[in-house]
């Protein structure tokens, strides 16, 4: 498997080169990417959990589905899954 590439620009000489990442750089890039995906998944899960908690509280108060939708509209973007 080949590593990703990066653009290296030497501002003194004006040279521009596209070089392959070292194995260590690629590992760091992969770890950062995975951390970003994990953070996004956690944010989505937290938002979904909060929404379900609010819906449950509204149902305990005796609100109808229409009333709950008026107070807590369905999000435009889907909460479930990674976007």
N, C-alpha and C positions, 0 to 999 in steps of 0.2 A: 504494500500500500504506500503510495506516495504522499508526502506531506503537502500541506497547503503552501501557498507562496505569499511573499510580502514585497512591497515596493520600497526600494531603498533609494533615497534621493540625496546626493552629495551637493549641498548648496554652494560649496566653494568652487567646485569644478562644473557643476551643472549636469553631471552624469546621473542618469536614472537607470536602475537595474531592478529586475524582478528575480528574486532569489527564493529558493525553497527554504521553509522553516527547518531548523534543526529538530532532532527528535525531542529534545527538552522543550523547545519553544512550542512544538506541536502538542506535547503533553499538557503544557500550561494552557494553551488555547482550548484544548478539549475539556480540561477541568473547569475553565471559566465558562465555557458554553453550557456544560452540564449544570453548573451552579446557577446559571441564569434560568435555565429551563425548570430546575427545581424550585427556584424562588417564584417563578410565574405560576407553576402548578399549585404551590402553597397559597399564593394570593387568590387564585381562582377558587380553591377549596374553602378558604376562609370566607370569601364573599358568598359562596353557596350556603355554607353553614349559617352565616348571619341571616341570610334571606329566609332560610327554613325556620330559624328561631323566631324571627319576626312573624312569619306566617302562622306558626303555632300559637304565638301569643295573641294574635288577632282572632284566631279561631276560638281560643279559650274565652275571649271577650264576646263571642257570639256573632262576629261579623260574617257576612256572606262572602262568597268568592268574588263577587262583583265589587263589594266594598273594599275587600283586601286589595284587589287589582287597582282600585282608585288610589289607595294609600301607598301601595308598593307595586308600581307598574312592572311588568315583565321587562327585563333588560333587553335592549336592542341586540347586543352581542350575546351569544350563548355563553352561559357560565360554565356549563359542563364541557370538559375536554380542553385540550390546549388549542389555542387559536394560532 
